[in-house]
Amino acid sequence: ALFPSATIGSGVDDAFEGAPAVVDAVDDGSGSARKTEMGTDIRVTIDCGTESRILTVTPHEIAGNAAGPSAVGGTVLLFRDVTAQETLQRRYRALIEKSPNVIAVCGTDGLLRYASPSVERLLGHTPSEVEGRPAIDFVHPDDREESQRVLERAFETRDPQTVAHRLIHANGNWRRFETTVERLFEDTDEVVITATDVTESRRYEQRLQVLNRVLRHDLKNDANVIGGYAGLLRDHVDDDGAEYLDIIDRKVQTLTHLSDQAREIDVALHNDGGRATIDLSELLSRLCTSLESAFPHANVSVSVPETAVVRADELLESAVRNVLENAVVHNDGDAPVVEASVAAAAGGYRIAVEDDGPGIPSV
């Protein structure tokens, strides 16, 4: 029982021992002013031994059925157990307050109604400094137009809206954020903003891109130098030496292809163009023709249907080209055999490349 001492005839103080807020809500008949107004919810926590229960208590006054001193009245207490609801709210509150992202609530007037404590760690502003201000004030001037459109769209649809923009730090620096704006409930005039700081990851990505370009440039240049000197040596070696020069030429060609493939993959990974319609039959036929031109000593055959249309991005062409070239480059035979095909499979298409090379060594 929540109140084991609350029996008929017991006094209020004894009945609700340990819950003084409940006692204060009951009219003791002394005529003294109550500490709690009628109809006002009181929140109390009751120790039930192994656990605590959270209750809301609403006092309601009842009048006597007679006038004058003989009238008998009292107070009705309405108890509600809100333990589960309160626990869930506390859990969500802890998740928001401990979130590594900035979480904010914005109204239709564009003003921020709530900002999570993480706003101080990420942007140097305390929540109280942010709340009540227009959300757009913190956005870089060049990014405000798109950010405003995203905010307006979020109020018009239940679909999450995303935007990449710069937000001002209290120290005057601009930080890069990827932000999602979403209207969680249809019957509210608020949207939830979740902003993730991607400043450092963007810097890291830019450094990798620069390093990638430098390495590709140096690799290709050095490969061309090696190939050039190998060409000069052909007039100074006998037939036995020419065999080794052929090996050098093939390895130079491999390095050059690796550089080109790295460039294509880098471009495809950073291309926001999305997927495009690609005919696999045309793609594979074209790549096999290119393979024969680059490696005349290889025997290349291709088998494709008249059309095989799919939706894919640019990485598909790079991946297929890489597989075809590897089938020749890593084959030690004098006349490598490569068989490529496209066939329908499981509602789509399967590209197969077979060769007579040594295969991938076991690890």
N, C-alpha and C positions, 0 to 999 in steps of 0.2 A: 504494500500500500504506500501511496505517496505521503499521506499524512496519517500515520497509525493512531495518533492521539485525537484525531477529529471524530469524536463520537457525539451522539445526541446528548445535549446537556453540558458538554464541556465548554470551558471558557475559550474565548478567541485566542488569548495568549498561549494557552496550553495546546489548543487544537493545531495552531500553525507555528509551533515552536521551530525556530530556525528559519522562518520566512517572515521577517518583520515587515516587509513591504505589503504582504497580504493583510497583516494585522492593521496596518495603517489605513487600509482601504475600507475597513469595517466600522460602521457607526456604533460606538459603544453606548450610545444613549446619554452621554454626559453633556452633550450640547457643544462640546469643543469642536473647533474646526478640523475637518479631515485633512490629512496630509496628501490624500489622493482624490482627485475629482472623479465623480461617477462617470462611467463609460470610457475611462482612460485605461488602455492596456498597460499591465505591469508585467515585466519579464523577470522571472525568478528561476534560480537553479536549485534543484532539490537533490540532496545526496541520498541515493537509494542503495547504499552499501557497495555493491560491485560496480555500479555505474552512476552517472549523474543524468538527470532528466531536466530538460529546459521547458518551462511552461510559460504561457501568457495567461494572465489573470485579468478578467474584466469585471469590475464591480458595478452592479446595478441596484439602485435604491428601490425598495418597495414600500408603499405607503400603507398605513393601517386602514381598516374598513370602517372606522368610526372617527368622528371628529373629537377634538379636545384631548385632554390628558389621557383618556382611556384608550386612545388609538394606539395600536401596536404595529410598528413597522420594522424594517430590517434591511439587510443587504444580501443580495444574491451574488454569488461569485461564480463566474463562468470560466472554467479552466480548459485550456487547450494545450495538448502535448505537441510542441514544435521541435522536438529534439532532432528528428531526421532532417527537417527543413533547415534548421540552424546549422547542423553539421555539414550539410551540402553547401550552404552559403559560405561557411568558413573555409571549406575546402577550395571552392572556386576563388574566394578572396585571396587565399594563400598562393594559389597557382598564378593569379594575376600579379600579385605583389612580388613574387619570386621570379617572374618571367624575365628572360634575357632581352625581350623585345619591349618596345614602348607600346603600351595598350592605352587607348584613349577613347572617350565617348564624345561625339559631336552632334549637336542639334541641327535642325533645319535652318537656324539662323547663322550657322557657320561657327558658332562659339563652342569652345571645348568645355564640356561639363564635368569631365573627369580625366585625370592622367595618372598612370601607374607610377609608383616610386622609381622605377627604372629610368624615367625621363631625366632624373638628376644625374645618374651615372652615365647615360649616353649623350645627353645634350647639355648638362650643366645647369638645368633649370629645376627648381623644386616644383612639385605638383601645384602648389598654391600660386606660383608665379605664372603657370601655364593656364590653369583653369579660368574660364571667363574671357579668354582672349580668342580672336579669330584664328582658326587652325591655319589658314592660308598665310598668316603673318610670319610663320616659321619656315616657309618654303622659299627657295631661291627665286628671284624675279623671273628668270628665264624658264622656270618649271611651273610657275603658278597657273598658267592657262590650262595646261593639261591636268594638273592636280585638281583644279576647280571643276573641270568636266567630269573627272572620275568621282568626285564627291557628289556631284549632282546626280550622276547615273546611279550611284549606290542607293539614293533615296527613291529612285524610280523602279528599281528591280531588286529581286532577292538574290541575284547572282553576284558573287564577290567581284569587286573591281580592283585591279592592280595598277600600280604606277611606280616607276623608278624616278626618284627626284632627290634633290639636295635640301637638307634641313640645317638651319643655323644653330651652331653651338653657342653657349653663353660666352665663350672666349672669342667669338667673332669668326671662327672657322666654319667651313661648310662640310657637313658629313653626308655621305651617300647612303640612301635608304631605299629598300624595296618595301613598298607599303600595300597592304590589302585593306580595302574599305568595304564593309558589309552591313546590311540592314538585317539584324538577327530576328526581329519580330515585326510583323506587318502592322500591328496596332500601336507602334511607338513612332515618335518623331526623332529618333536617334539612330546613328550608325556607330559601329565599333571600328576603330582604326588600329591596325596592328602593323607597326613599323619595325623592320629588321635592319640593323646597321650592317652594311656590306662594304664599308669604306676600305677596311684592310684586305678583304678578299678581292676587291676590285684592283687594289694596288698590286697584290700578289699576282693576279691574273695578267695585269699589264706587264709586269716584270718577266713573267714566263713567256709572253708573246714576243717581247724584245729579245730575250735569250734564244727563243726558237728561231727568230729571223736571223740572228747573228750566227748561230750554229749552222743553219741551212746554207747561208752565204759562204761561210768559211769552208764547209764540207764540199760544196760544189766547186768552189775555186780551187781547192787543193786537189780534188779529183781531176779537174781539167788540166792542172799543171802536170800531174802524174801521167795522164793520158798523152799530153803533148810530148813529154820527154820519152815516153815509150815509143811514140811514133818516130822520133828522131833516131832511136836506137835500131830501128828495123834495117837500116842501111849498113849497120855495123855488126850484125850478128849472123851466125849461120842458121841452118834450118832447125837445129836443135834449140837454139836460143829463141827462134821465132815462136816456138811452142809456148815458151814462158811468157813472151810478150802478149800472146793471145789471151793467156790467163789474166795478165794485168789489165788488158782492154776490157775483159768481161767484168772484172771487179770494179773498174772505173765506171763502167756502165751501170753496175748495180748501185754504187754510191750515188751516182747522179739521179737514178730513179728514186732512191730513198729520199733524197732531198726534195724532189718534186712531189712525192707522195706526202711528205710531212707538210709541205705548203698547202696542198689540196685539202688535207684533213684539217689543218688549222683554219683555213677559210670556211670550210663546211661547218665546223664546230661553232664558229662565231658569226654565222650567217643566220639572221632572223627571218629569212624568207619563208620558212616552213616547208611543207611537203609540196611536191609537184607531180604531175602525171608523167610517168616514164614507161616507155615500151621496152620491156626486157629483151624482146627479140631483136629490135634495132640496136639496143645498147650492146648486147653480147656480140652481135655480128660486127659492129664497128670496132669494139675493143679487140676482137680476134684478128681483124684485118690490120689494126695498128700493131698487134703483137708480131704478126708475120713480117711486117716492115722493119720492126726494131730487131728481130732475131730471125734473119733469113734461113739459118740452119735448122730451125725448129719446124716440125710438121704439125700444123694446127688445123683441127677440124671443128666445125660447129653445127649443132642441130637445134633448130628453134621452130616453134609454130609461126604461123603467119603474123600474129600479134599476141602480145602478152602484156597487157596494160596494168600497172599498179600505181599506188601513191607512195612516194618515197622522197627522201632528201638527197642532197649531193653526195653524202657519204656512201651511198650505194654504189655509185660509179667508181669511186676511189677504192672501195673494198674489192669489187670484182676485178678491177685492173691489177690490184696488188696480188690477188690470188693467181691470176693468169701469169703475171711476170715471175712470181716465185716458182711456178711450175717449170719455167725455163731456166731461170738464173741458178736455181739450186739443183739442177740436173747435170751430172757430170758426163752424160752421154754426148756423142758427136752430133746426133740428130734427135733431140728431145721430142717426144710425142705428147701432144696436149689435145684432149677431147673435151669440148665445152658444150653444155646443153641447157635448155630451158624446158620444163615440163610442168603440167598442171598438177597440183598436190594440195589436198585439204582446203579447198576453197580459195587457194592462191596459186603461187608458182614457186618451183624450186629450181635454183641455178646449181648445176653440178659441174665441177672441173676435175678431170682425171688426167693423170700423167704417168709416165713410166720411170719416174725418178726414184731415189732411194727412200722417200717417205720421211716422216718426222721421226727422229731418233727417240727411243724410249728414255725416260728420265729415271 
